[in-house]
Amino acid sequence: MDQSRFTFNGGVLGEVYPPLDPGPIFAVQRPEHQCEIDAIFCPATYVFSVDSLNITGSFELNYDGEFYIVELNIGAIHPLHENLTRVDERLLTKDLYRKLTIAAQEAGRTRALWYPPNTQIPDSSGSFAKAGEYGFLKHLPEPPSGGRGKSRKVIDKDGTRHTRVWNDLAEIQLTVNLMNEAEKKYRASNYQEQKLDLSTKAKREQWVADASNIWSVGTVHVQLAIARKEGLIKSGRKKK
C-alpha cells in the first residue's frame, strides 16, 4: 500500500495514507470463480494531510452500496499534537469528501483470494470449510519487499527516485531522531542566535521534513504518530 495523492477545491494537493490498523477487507469484484482479486481495507480509519494548509485529519471509510465517509476529523491525529488549523466551509466542500473517498480507496487497496458463495476453502491441514452464502475473502499480505509507501521524490536529474519506505520502523526512527534534534535546538541556550523559528510542534515538524530531504511534513506528522503508538517517543503527559 502507498499513500495516495489527491487534489480538491481547485487544485489544493493532499495525501491519504494507508490505515495504521488495517482490519476487515472489502472485495472490489466478486467473480463467479475462485481467483485473486483487488480488495480495500474497509471499514477502516484513514489519515490525511494537506501540507500547504497545515492540516491533518482522519476519517472512517465504510461501504453501503458505495464507499462513503462516516466521520471526518480535522486537526490533531494524536492528543499531543497541536491543532493550529482554522476550518471553515471553504475547506469542507463536497469536492473534498469525494476526493478523500477516492484517494482512500487507492491508499487502502490490497490483494485477496476470493472464494464464491458455497465453494470449498482449504486450510493448511488439508481440511475444507464452506464459503457461505456471501462468499469468503482471504487477505494476501504484501511481502516485506513490496515497496509500499515509497517516496515519490525525484533525487537525480535522470529521474531516479528514492526507494525508502515511509512507514518502515527504521525510517520512522530516523524521523524521531530528527525531531529530537529539532527539540534540542529549540531548547538550546543559544536558540535565539540560531535564527530558527521552532516555536511550535508544527514548525519543528516542518524543520524535520526539510532536514530529511525526502518526506513531506504530512508524512513526518504521520510517522511521529506511529512512533508514539510504537513507544519510540515518550509521552509528554504527566502521570497523576
C-alpha positions in Angstrom: 0.0 0.0 0.0 1.1 3.5 -0.8 -0.1 6.9 0.3 -2.4 8.4 -2.4 -2.3 12.0 -3.6 -5.4 13.9 -4.4 -6.4 17.4 -5.4 -9.5 19.3 -4.3 -11.1 22.8 -4.3 -9.5 23.9 -7.5 -6.0 22.3 -7.2 -5.1 22.0 -3.5 -2.9 19.0 -3.0 -3.3 16.5 -0.2 -2.3 12.9 0.7 -4.2 10.0 2.2 -2.2 7.3 4.0 -2.9 3.6 4.3 -4.8 2.7 7.5 -2.4 2.3 10.5 -4.6 -0.5 11.9 -5.8 -2.5 8.9 -8.9 -4.5 9.7 -11.6 -6.1 7.5 -11.3 -6.0 3.8 -14.0 -5.5 1.1 -14.0 -7.1 -2.3 -13.9 -4.8 -5.2 -15.1 -7.6 -7.5 -17.0 -10.8 -6.8 -16.4 -13.1 -9.8 -18.1 -16.5 -10.1 -14.9 -18.4 -9.8 -12.1 -18.6 -7.2 -9.3 -16.1 -8.0 -7.0 -13.4 -6.7 -8.8 -10.0 -6.7 -8.3 -6.4 -5.5 -9.7 -5.6 -2.1 -9.8 -2.5 0.1 -9.5 -2.1 3.9 -13.0 -1.1 4.9 -14.3 -0.2 7.4 -11.1 1.4 8.4 -9.7 4.7 9.6 -7.5 6.7 7.2 -5.2 9.7 8.0 -4.8 12.5 5.5 -2.7 15.7 5.3 -2.8 18.9 3.3 0.7 20.4 3.7 0.0 23.8 2.1 -2.8 24.5 4.6 -1.0 22.9 7.6 -3.9 20.4 8.0 -4.0 16.9 9.2 -7.1 14.8 9.9 -8.7 11.4 9.9 -11.9 9.7 8.6 -13.6 6.4 8.6 -14.3 4.8 5.2 -17.3 2.5 5.0 -19.4 0.8 2.3 -23.1 0.5 1.8 -23.7 0.2 -1.9 -20.9 2.6 -2.4 -17.9 3.9 -0.4 -18.6 6.8 1.9 -17.0 8.7 4.8 -18.7 8.1 8.2 -16.9 10.8 10.3 -14.3 13.3 9.3 -12.0 14.9 11.9 -9.8 17.9 11.1 -6.8 18.7 13.3 -4.6 16.6 15.6 -4.4 12.9 15.0 -2.8 12.4 18.4 -3.6 14.0 21.7 -0.1 15.5 22.0 -0.3 17.3 18.6 -1.3 20.9 18.4 -4.3 22.0 16.4 -3.3 25.1 14.6 -5.8 24.8 11.8 -8.9 27.1 11.4 -11.5 25.2 9.4 -14.5 26.8 7.6 -17.0 26.0 4.9 -14.5 26.9 2.2 -12.5 23.8 3.1 -15.3 21.3 3.8 -16.7 21.1 0.3 -18.4 18.1 -1.4 -15.3 18.0 -3.6 -13.0 17.4 -0.6 -15.3 14.5 0.6 -15.4 13.0 -2.8 -11.6 13.2 -3.4 -10.8 11.8 0.1 -13.1 8.9 -0.6 -11.4 8.1 -3.9 -7.9 8.5 -2.5 -8.7 6.2 0.4 -9.8 3.5 -1.9 -6.4 3.7 -3.6 -4.4 4.0 -0.4 -6.2 1.1 1.2 -6.0 -1.2 -1.8 -4.6 -4.7 -1.2 -4.9 -8.2 -2.6 -7.1 -11.2 -1.5 -8.2 -14.6 -2.5 -11.9 -14.7 -3.4 -14.0 -17.8 -2.8 -17.5 -17.6 -4.3 -20.6 -18.5 -2.2 -20.8 -22.1 -1.1 -17.4 -23.1 -2.5 -14.8 -25.1 -0.6 -12.0 -23.3 1.3 -8.9 -25.4 2.0 -6.7 -24.8 5.1 -3.1 -25.8 5.9 -4.2 -29.1 7.4 -5.8 -30.3 4.2 -9.4 -29.8 5.6 -12.1 -27.8 3.9 -14.6 -25.2 5.1 -17.6 -23.7 3.3 -17.5 -20.2 2.0 -21.1 -19.4 2.9 -23.8 -17.6 1.0 -21.8 -14.3 0.8 -18.5 -15.9 -0.3 -15.2 -15.5 1.6 -12.2 -13.3 1.3 -8.7 -14.4 2.4 -6.2 -11.5 2.7 -2.9 -11.9 0.9 -0.3 -9.8 3.0 2.2 -7.9 0.9 5.8 -9.3 1.1 8.3 -7.2 3.0 9.9 -6.1 -0.3 6.6 -4.9 -1.7 7.7 -1.3 -1.7 4.6 0.2 -0.2 4.9 3.8 0.7 7.9 4.6 -1.4 8.8 8.2 -1.6 7.8 9.8 -5.0 10.5 12.4 -4.7 13.0 12.6 -7.6 16.6 12.9 -6.4 18.6 12.8 -9.6 18.4 14.6 -12.9 17.9 11.3 -14.7 14.6 10.8 -12.8 15.9 8.3 -10.1 13.5 8.2 -7.2 14.1 7.2 -3.6 13.2 3.6 -2.7 12.9 4.2 1.0 9.6 3.3 2.6 7.9 5.9 4.8 6.3 3.5 7.3 9.3 1.2 7.9 10.2 1.4 11.6 13.8 2.2 10.6 12.7 5.2 8.6 10.3 6.3 11.5 13.3 6.1 13.9 15.3 8.4 11.6 12.4 10.9 11.7 12.2 10.6 15.5 16.0 11.3 15.7 15.5 14.4 13.6 12.6 15.5 15.8 14.8 15.0 18.9 17.4 17.2 17.2 14.8 19.9 16.5 13.6 19.8 20.1 17.3 20.0 21.2 17.8 23.1 19.0 14.7 24.7 20.4 15.8 24.2 24.0 19.4 25.2 23.4 20.8 28.1 25.3 21.8 29.8 22.0 18.4 29.2 20.4 17.8 33.0 19.7 21.1 33.2 17.9 20.3 30.3 15.6 17.7 32.4 13.7 15.4 29.4 13.6 11.6 29.6 14.3 10.9 26.2 16.0 8.4 27.7 18.5 5.6 25.2 17.7 5.5 21.4 17.0 4.2 22.2 13.5 7.3 24.3 12.8 9.5 21.6 14.2 7.8 19.0 12.0 8.4 21.3 9.0 12.1 21.5 10.0 12.3 17.7 10.2 10.7 17.4 6.7 13.2 19.8 5.3 16.1 18.1 7.0 15.1 14.7 5.8 15.1 15.9 2.2 12.6 13.1 1.4 9.4 13.3 3.3 6.7 15.9 3.3 5.6 17.5 6.5 2.4 15.5 6.3 4.3 12.2 6.1 6.5 13.3 9.1 3.3 14.1 11.1 2.0 10.6 10.5 5.4 9.0 11.1 5.6 10.6 14.5 2.0 9.5 15.3 3.1 5.9 14.6 6.3 6.4 16.6 4.2 7.4 19.7 2.0 4.3 19.2 5.1 2.1 19.0 6.6 3.7 22.1 9.5 5.3 20.2 8.6 8.7 21.6 8.0 9.2 25.3 4.6 10.6 26.3 4.6 14.2 27.3 1.7 13.7 29.7 2.4 14.0 33.4 1.3 11.0 35.4 -1.0 11.7 38.3 
